[in-house]
Amino acid sequence: MKKILITGGAGYIGSHTIIEMLENTDWQPISADNYSNSSSATFDRIKEITGKEVINYAVDLCDAKAARVIFEKNPDIAGIIHFAAFKSVPESVDQPLLYYHNNLESLVNMLALAKEFKVPHFIFSSSCSVYGNIDKLPVDESTPMSKAESPYGFTKQIGEEILSNFAKVTPTVKTVTSFCLPIAV
Ligand SMILES: NC(=O)c1ccc[n+]([C@@H]2O[C@H](COP(=O)([O-])OP(=O)(O)OC[C@H]3O[C@@H](n4cnc5c(N)ncnc54)[C@H](O)[C@@H]3O)[C@@H](O)[C@H]2O)c1
């Protein structure tokens, strides 16, 4: 059974991903979420829905030492889906440093640990905000990025760049960026 680390597993998208994984695959999700924008009640609801317990490591992924423990205890992690981040556009305008710190430090730590512990797959949850204010819909993979309208969007642009730089020199980790496309505005 493949073990997949879902960061931000107590959050909105992470928890739905865990449920889908439990119900439709034979993979074993484990979570890392410090409940900064969620609570442990999520895992009670996941148990109600799926009948399965999910282990969560309630650590701040910006704390490299604490995050490392997850990998020491689970040396068989086969993939990481990195959802953990702050995601509010207005809050990021008010507190840009908080967003740069949380979203980038946690990403850098997770990539370094993926490399060190030889995790072969890494998916980064980006955002359509990387395209800035666009005139033409729908957005697709050929749409060029333009200036991010918020510090939040900029953390995702920088995150994609970090991933691209990392992938070039780290062939042992296959990386993918994903996001939801806006189909209507
Ligand atoms: N919700 C959307 O419409 C949407 C759209 C595009 C992209 N995204 C991206 O998808 C990801 C998940 O979004 P969501 O809507 O589920 O957000 P969410 O806030 O519900 O979930 C994120 C989770 O990450 C946790 N977290 C944040 N920083 C952490 C840290 N340093 N260490 C450990 N845990 C931490 C929070 O406690 C939270 O439970 C985010 O990266 C977001 O930018 C979301």
The ligand as an SDF file (V2000), in Angstrom:
LIG
                    3D

 44 48  0  0  0  0  0  0  0  0999 V2000
   -9.7860   26.6920   -2.1310 N   0  0  0  0  0  0  0  0  0  0  0  0
   -9.5400   27.1020   -3.3810 C   0  0  0  0  0  0  0  0  0  0  0  0
  -10.4420   27.5260   -4.1280 O   0  0  0  0  0  0  0  0  0  0  0  0
   -8.1310   27.0330   -3.9380 C   0  0  0  0  0  0  0  0  0  0  0  0
   -7.9400   27.3680   -5.2580 C   0  0  0  0  0  0  0  0  0  0  0  0
   -6.6500   27.2690   -5.8070 C   0  0  0  0  0  0  0  0  0  0  0  0
   -5.6060   26.8610   -5.0150 C   0  0  0  0  0  0  0  0  0  0  0  0
   -5.7930   26.5610   -3.7130 N   0  0  0  0  0  0  0  0  0  0  0  0
   -4.6440   26.1100   -2.9260 C   0  0  0  0  0  0  0  0  0  0  0  0
   -4.9240   24.8000   -2.4430 O   0  0  0  0  0  0  0  0  0  0  0  0
   -4.3520   24.6420   -1.1530 C   0  0  0  0  0  0  0  0  0  0  0  0
   -5.4190   24.2090   -0.1650 C   0  0  0  0  0  0  0  0  0  0  0  0
   -6.4540   25.1750   -0.1490 O   0  0  0  0  0  0  0  0  0  0  0  0
   -7.6960   25.0370    0.8270 P   0  0  0  0  0  0  0  0  0  0  0  0
   -8.7930   25.8250    0.2410 O   0  0  0  0  0  0  0  0  0  0  0  0
   -7.9050   23.6240    1.1720 O   0  0  0  0  0  0  0  0  0  0  0  0
   -7.1280   25.8360    2.1050 O   0  0  0  0  0  0  0  0  0  0  0  0
   -7.3640   25.5390    3.6510 P   0  0  0  0  0  0  0  0  0  0  0  0
   -6.9460   26.7510    4.3880 O   0  0  0  0  0  0  0  0  0  0  0  0
   -8.7330   25.0040    3.8840 O   0  0  0  0  0  0  0  0  0  0  0  0
   -6.3230   24.3390    3.9180 O   0  0  0  0  0  0  0  0  0  0  0  0
   -4.9480   24.5760    4.0790 C   0  0  0  0  0  0  0  0  0  0  0  0
   -4.5200   23.8170    5.3270 C   0  0  0  0  0  0  0  0  0  0  0  0
   -3.1130   23.9800    5.5040 O   0  0  0  0  0  0  0  0  0  0  0  0
   -2.8380   24.1340    6.8990 C   0  0  0  0  0  0  0  0  0  0  0  0
   -1.5750   24.8810    6.9890 N   0  0  0  0  0  0  0  0  0  0  0  0
   -1.3190   26.1440    6.5440 C   0  0  0  0  0  0  0  0  0  0  0  0
   -0.0400   26.4730    6.7770 N   0  0  0  0  0  0  0  0  0  0  0  0
    0.5260   25.3900    7.4020 C   0  0  0  0  0  0  0  0  0  0  0  0
    1.8270   25.1200    7.8990 C   0  0  0  0  0  0  0  0  0  0  0  0
    2.8140   26.0280    7.8390 N   0  0  0  0  0  0  0  0  0  0  0  0
    2.0670   23.9040    8.4660 N   0  0  0  0  0  0  0  0  0  0  0  0
    1.0860   22.9710    8.5410 C   0  0  0  0  0  0  0  0  0  0  0  0
   -0.1710   23.1810    8.0850 N   0  0  0  0  0  0  0  0  0  0  0  0
   -0.4470   24.3840    7.5290 C   0  0  0  0  0  0  0  0  0  0  0  0
   -4.0500   24.8750    7.4640 C   0  0  0  0  0  0  0  0  0  0  0  0
   -4.2560   24.6330    8.8320 O   0  0  0  0  0  0  0  0  0  0  0  0
   -5.1900   24.3160    6.6100 C   0  0  0  0  0  0  0  0  0  0  0  0
   -5.8360   23.2150    7.2430 O   0  0  0  0  0  0  0  0  0  0  0  0
   -3.6760   25.9540   -0.7990 C   0  0  0  0  0  0  0  0  0  0  0  0
   -2.3050   25.8610   -1.1080 O   0  0  0  0  0  0  0  0  0  0  0  0
   -4.3630   26.9650   -1.6920 C   0  0  0  0  0  0  0  0  0  0  0  0
   -3.5290   28.0370   -1.9820 O   0  0  0  0  0  0  0  0  0  0  0  0
   -7.0360   26.6300   -3.1490 C   0  0  0  0  0  0  0  0  0  0  0  0
  1  2  1  0
  2  3  2  0
  2  4  1  0
  4  5  1  0
  4 44  2  0
  5  6  2  0
  6  7  1  0
  7  8  2  0
  8  9  1  0
  8 44  1  0
  9 10  1  0
  9 42  1  0
 10 11  1  0
 11 12  1  0
 11 40  1  0
 12 13  1  0
 13 14  1  0
 14 15  2  0
 14 16  1  0
 14 17  1  0
 17 18  1  0
 18 19  2  0
 18 20  1  0
 18 21  1  0
 21 22  1  0
 22 23  1  0
 23 24  1  0
 23 38  1  0
 24 25  1  0
 25 26  1  0
 25 36  1  0
 26 27  1  0
 26 35  1  0
 27 28  2  0
 28 29  1  0
 29 30  1  0
 29 35  2  0
 30 31  1  0
 30 32  2  0
 32 33  1  0
 33 34  2  0
 34 35  1  0
 36 37  1  0
 36 38  1  0
 38 39  1  0
 40 41  1  0
 40 42  1  0
 42 43  1  0
M  CHG  2   8   1  16  -1
M  END
$$$$
